[in-house]
Amino acid sequence: MKLNPHTILTVGIIAGLVFGAAFGETLYRVYEADVPGGTLEALHFVGTTLFVGLLKMILVPLVASSVIVGVASIGNPSDLGRIGAGAVAYYFVTMVIAVVLGVVLVTAIQPGEGFDAAFRDQQVSEFNASTGTVQQRVQEAQTQGLWTAFQNLTRQVLPANPIGDAANGRLLPVISFSLILGVVLTTIGARGRPIIEFFDALFTAIMQLVGWILWLAPLGVLCLVAWTVARIGTASLLGPLGKYMITVIIALAMHALIVLPLILWLVGRTNPYRFMHQMREALMTAFGTASSSATLPVTLECAEELGGVSKRSAGFVLPLGATINMDGTALYEAVAVVFLFQCFGIDLGGTELAIIVITATLAAVGAAGIPSAGLVTMVIVVEAVNDSLGRVGDDRLPLAAVGIILGVDRILDMCRTCVNVWGDSVGAKIISRIAPDPA
């Protein structure tokens, strides 16, 4: 009996996840929570360079070609407007639902109530003393508010130099320019066909390359999961942050397994769990890499080849969703911010919770599709709540409070990235009803 390549790959990725976690935990125990830096660096190098690096290598040409071909296949600009409006409406509705769900659960469970003050203060002090990349980004984000975030988003939507943005790996300007170019190509008739055919051929070639790269997924996922677990150990699930982590995971699971499937069933008229099974390779890759952008090539392949998503919808909705649709990130930020205020014994009223819902939704839109991006945009939410409470000076929740959750962020990042990619996939499947491929 000839095995399906997708079945073989799925088994391989699952094995990578399991053995990666086991290997990481073994290293953590053998070295008594102090795994040598060289070992961690080797695992991270293999995972990020041999797997994630290859996926990121093809991102810009993949996004540009998929958006141009997707827009050109829609043809009528009015149809594009209807599809775009439907996609954006879906993005914001699901993100708001995710944030509200997170706020309700964290308020009900109260994982920060009676939190270990000694552990809290130690983590804050260590964060203040550190000069790592995340710490630097958090300090830089302190000067940003929602208006600054909106300005940055607008500059990406209307890029001055899309080629320069592409060279720096910024996808939203690439999507914006490709969308405009795709519309223009449909308006110039036969003269635009050779360009569209070029990008169609480029897209086909890159998707073939994605298929080859995917065979490295079991090794890449194994190394990335081992690297994650070796640094913090599975015992962190039972430590001081255990209740917080469980709250986040429950909220993410409810959104992914109940809310989004219900939306897909009601609006998309699709069996949600069968579709989830069809997207399994993308979801597992998202979990392993903790990057929705890096997972995009896999998401596109699964959606079109296995999930029955139309080429029109996939080419437009999935790249845009990987950039601005962050259900998992928005939910996580809401839970984390309320948790941190609980840790410091600061009560939040209805006004502050409403501010968290609004700012977490908007901040998540600006979160990059990279690991731990949510930690940085979380600063915007914290500052908005501090301002609402009228707190000044040392009375405000310190931004260094994010150091409390920094140690376990990677594991939760893997979970929320999975939800981000699942949310994008559901949106693309729903929009397929509006924009099916021509018969």
Buried (B, 14 or more C-beta within 10 A) or exposed (E): EEEEEBEEBBEBBBEBBEBBBBBBBEBBBEEEEEBEEEBBEEBBEBBBEBBBBBBBEBBBBBBBBBBBBBBBBBBEEEEBEBBBEBBBEBBBEBBBBBBBBBBEBBBEBBBBEEBBEEBBEEBBEBBEEBEEEBBEBBEEBEEBBBEEBEEEBEBBBEBEEBEEBBEEBBBBBBBBBBBBBBBBBBEEEEEBBEBBEEBBEBBEBBBEBBBEBBEBBBBBBBBBBBBBBBBBBBEBBEBBBBBBBBBBBBBBEBBBBEBBBEBBBEBBEBEBEEBBEBBBBBBBBBBBBBBBBBBBBBBBBBBBBBBBBBBBBBBBBBBBBBBBBBBBBBBBBBBBBBBBBBBBEBEBEEEBBBBBBBBBBBBBBBBBBBBBBBBBBBBBBBBBBBEBBEEEEEEBBBBBBBBBBBBBBBBBBBBBBBBBBBBBBBBBBBBBBBBBBEE
